[in-house]
Amino acid sequence: MSKKNLNYNYAFLFYDVNEKRVGKVFKVCKKYLSHFQKSVFRGEISPSKLISLKKELNKVIDKNEDFICIIKLLNDNVFGEEILGIQVENGESLMI
């Protein structure tokens, strides 16, 4: 049985990159996803836009120093979210 290709349409992205590249990574992520908190983004994203996001990120990061994790979901109804600690009403207001 062949593995079915899944089209993900929601993603969480978080990163830990060298200070020199934080601004560039932030700008790329902001084009595709909503800023949630500090180095965390999330939102709806088409499979083609996800490919573009990864291509752009690969151009600005140093793969030997930087870390980016993308968690892909089929939709925003398949996860439960629980926040402990400070609750930020709108992550969009946070600046790096």
C-alpha positions as CSV (number, residue, x, y, z in Angstrom):
1,M,0.0,0.0,0.0
2,S,1.5,3.4,-1.0
3,K,1.7,6.2,1.5
4,K,-1.0,8.8,0.8
5,N,0.3,12.3,0.3
6,L,-1.3,14.7,2.8
7,N,-1.9,18.3,2.0
8,Y,-1.2,20.2,5.2
9,N,-2.9,23.5,5.5
10,Y,-2.0,24.7,9.0
11,A,1.5,25.0,10.6
12,F,3.3,26.0,13.7
13,L,6.8,27.3,13.2
14,F,9.4,28.0,15.9
15,Y,13.0,28.9,15.6
16,D,16.3,29.5,17.4
17,V,18.7,31.2,15.1
18,N,21.8,33.3,15.5
19,E,21.1,36.9,16.5
20,K,22.5,38.1,13.2
21,R,19.8,36.4,11.3
22,V,16.8,36.8,13.6
23,G,15.4,39.8,11.7
24,K,15.6,38.1,8.3
25,V,14.0,34.9,9.6
26,F,11.3,36.9,11.3
27,K,10.5,38.9,8.1
28,V,10.3,35.7,6.0
29,C,8.0,34.0,8.6
30,K,5.8,37.1,8.9
31,K,5.1,36.9,5.1
32,Y,3.5,33.5,5.5
33,L,2.2,33.0,9.0
34,S,0.9,35.0,12.0
35,H,3.3,36.0,14.7
36,F,2.2,34.2,17.9
37,Q,4.9,34.9,20.4
38,K,8.6,35.7,20.3
39,S,10.0,33.1,17.9
40,V,6.8,31.3,17.3
41,F,4.5,31.6,14.3
42,R,1.3,29.8,13.3
43,G,-1.5,29.9,10.8
44,E,-3.1,28.6,7.7
45,I,-0.8,27.9,4.8
46,S,-1.2,26.2,1.5
47,P,1.1,23.4,0.5
48,S,2.7,25.6,-2.2
49,K,3.2,28.5,0.2
50,L,4.8,26.1,2.7
51,I,7.3,25.1,0.0
52,S,8.0,28.8,-0.7
53,L,8.4,29.5,3.0
54,K,11.0,26.7,3.4
55,K,12.9,27.8,0.3
56,E,13.1,31.4,1.6
57,L,14.2,30.3,5.0
58,N,16.9,28.1,3.6
59,K,18.3,31.1,1.8
60,V,18.7,33.1,5.1
61,I,19.7,30.5,7.7
62,D,23.0,28.9,8.4
63,K,22.2,25.2,8.6
64,N,25.2,24.6,10.9
65,E,24.1,27.1,13.5
66,D,20.3,27.7,13.2
67,F,17.3,25.6,14.1
68,I,13.8,25.9,12.6
69,C,11.0,23.5,13.3
70,I,7.7,23.4,11.4
71,I,4.9,21.3,12.7
72,K,2.4,20.7,9.9
73,L,-1.3,20.0,10.6
74,L,-4.1,19.1,8.3
75,N,-6.2,21.9,9.8
76,D,-6.6,24.0,12.9
77,N,-9.2,21.7,14.4
78,V,-6.8,18.8,15.1
79,F,-4.9,20.1,18.0
80,G,-5.7,21.3,21.5
81,E,-3.9,24.3,22.8
82,E,-3.1,25.0,26.5
83,I,-1.1,28.0,27.6
84,L,0.6,28.2,31.0
85,G,1.9,31.4,32.3
86,I,1.4,34.9,30.8
87,Q,-1.4,35.0,28.3
88,V,-0.8,37.2,25.4
89,E,-4.1,38.5,23.8
90,N,-2.6,39.2,20.5
91,G,0.9,37.9,19.7
92,E,1.0,40.4,16.8
93,S,1.8,43.2,19.2
94,L,5.1,41.6,20.3
95,M,8.2,43.0,18.7
96,I,11.6,41.4,18.6
